[in-house]
Amino acid sequence: MFTPGLFLLTSDGAGGGPPAPTPGGPPAPAPPGAPAPPPPATAAASRAAAAPAAPTPNPPALVTAPPEKKSDAFVAMGALVAASPGVRKFARELGVDLTAVPGSGGGGRVLETDVKDYVKRVLAGGGASAGGAGMVQPKLPDFTRWGAVEKTPLKGVRKATAEGMSRNWNLIPHVTQFDVADITATEASRKKFADKRKGQPGKVTMTILAIRAVTKALGEFPQFASSIDMTSGDGGEIIRKSYRHIGIAVDSPNGLMVPVLRDTDKKTLPELATELEGLAEKVRSRKIALEDMQGGVFTISNLGGIGGTFFTPIVNWPEVAILGISKSRQELQLVDGKVEARLIMGLSLSYDHRVIDGADGARFLKRVCEILSDPFDLLL
């Protein structure tokens, strides 16, 4: 999800760890009585609608061959979309988001016929069933009428992130569940553990403990480590994964990246910490590879190093859930009839409501809170 630069990877204190993005939302609806935005009416759109039917495309491929040119592909939140400059120009003329178009070319490359087929589905009312909203942004007003403005081209990782977030929001019906974990005992144990390992590689932060908690919860709630394929068969299918690869949203000067830690259920806390430090260094030095950001089944977005109480992270498609971590804070709680200061951490779980019911969302987040509140449970 840091939602994928909105995050800062930190490694100190209870709120340490790579933070997550503050997600956006869908465009606000027009006021009552206002006319709806007109559909695109360009000559290119007319040509696409009148073109012969293209072969039914294959489902979009998450992993594709490396692009031959810089402009042929972009990476955002672990996804890769490949298309030629000519196809990209054609899609822009139609107002089509290429991340929503299944590619039928080699390695999942999006062809012009794929764009035409997508436009025909949208015009026929099939955009929603195909998984995307099919919505085209209306033209913005001339803001210079009210004062000076500055325009910055949307490019590089920022452009990829913007397109990826639009895809994630349009493809997934989001629900966000909130809860809090009392990490008083856990944070005290974490500090003692860190003191005993001083000078050794792999600093165990609250992000590392969250990885352990999520990994254990996924073992009890495997539907949170799945994907939904609405293009398969007659009514679609749910794909459950037995492996446990966790993505951690990391901010960097180059933009948001989500490196993936492999087999988190088979590694110790210091091993997870060392691996995450290595991936974070790759992000900062711009040496992160595409394969380092693929294959995740769940994402964690930590904003604890910055602040805030709760937020609504956007699920990282094709995953179905993401956990947001907020800054821990001291609160007075009534414990066994006595008022005590407790360290409380806010958690935000966003999930795909097509796969996960609200009751299961609440149970999963409650279980994560229980694990994070008990240092012995984290070590078992």
Sequence and secondary structure as in RCSB ss.txt:
>XXXX:A:sequence
MFTPGLFLLTSDGAGGGPPAPTPGGPPAPAPPGAPAPPPPATAAASRAAAAPAAPTPNPPALVTAPPEKKSDAFV
AMGALVAASPGVRKFARELGVDLTAVPGSGGGGRVLETDVKDYVKRVLAGGGASAGGAGMVQPKLPDFTRWGAVE
KTPLKGVRKATAEGMSRNWNLIPHVTQFDVADITATEASRKKFADKRKGQPGKVTMTILAIRAVTKALGEFPQFA
SSIDMTSGDGGEIIRKSYRHIGIAVDSPNGLMVPVLRDTDKKTLPELATELEGLAEKVRSRKIALEDMQGGVFTI
SNLGGIGGTFFTPIVNWPEVAILGISKSRQELQLVDGKVEARLIMGLSLSYDHRVIDGADGARFLKRVCEILSDP
FDLLL
>XXXX:A:secstr
           SSTT S              TT         HHHHHHHHS          SS    SSGGGEEE
ETTEEEEB HHHHHHHHHHT  GGGS   SGGG B HHHHHHHHHHHHTT TTTTTS          GGGTS   
     HHHHHHHHHHHHHHHHS EEEEEEEEE HHHHHHHHHHHHHTTTSS    HHHHHHHHHHHHHHH GGGG
EEEETTSTTT EEEE  S  EEE B  TT  B  EE  GGGS HHHHHHHHHHHHHHHHTT   GGGG   SEEE
EE TTT  S       TT SEEEEE   EEEEEEETTEEEEEEEEEEEEEEETTTS HHHHHHHHHHHHHHHH H
HHHH 
